[in-house]
């Protein structure tokens, strides 16, 4: 799976009130994006993605604090 497909699968699994609306100009990408509705991330995959996002968020906060921006 491409990162975009993982993101499209993660978003509705993470929150029920946000629906992704992908855009593309390529038929192949449209088919891949639509194929995500048949794909389901398992609990372990969701957990790993959420842990990685938490690390990225922490790093972003640390960079902002170090640069003096909020």
HELIX and SHEET records of a PDB file:
HELIX    1   1 UNK A    3  UNK A   14  1                                  12    
HELIX    2   2 UNK A   27  UNK A   35  1                                   9    
HELIX    3   3 UNK A   36  UNK A   38  5                                   3    
HELIX    4   4 UNK A   43  UNK A   67  1                                  25    
END                                                                             
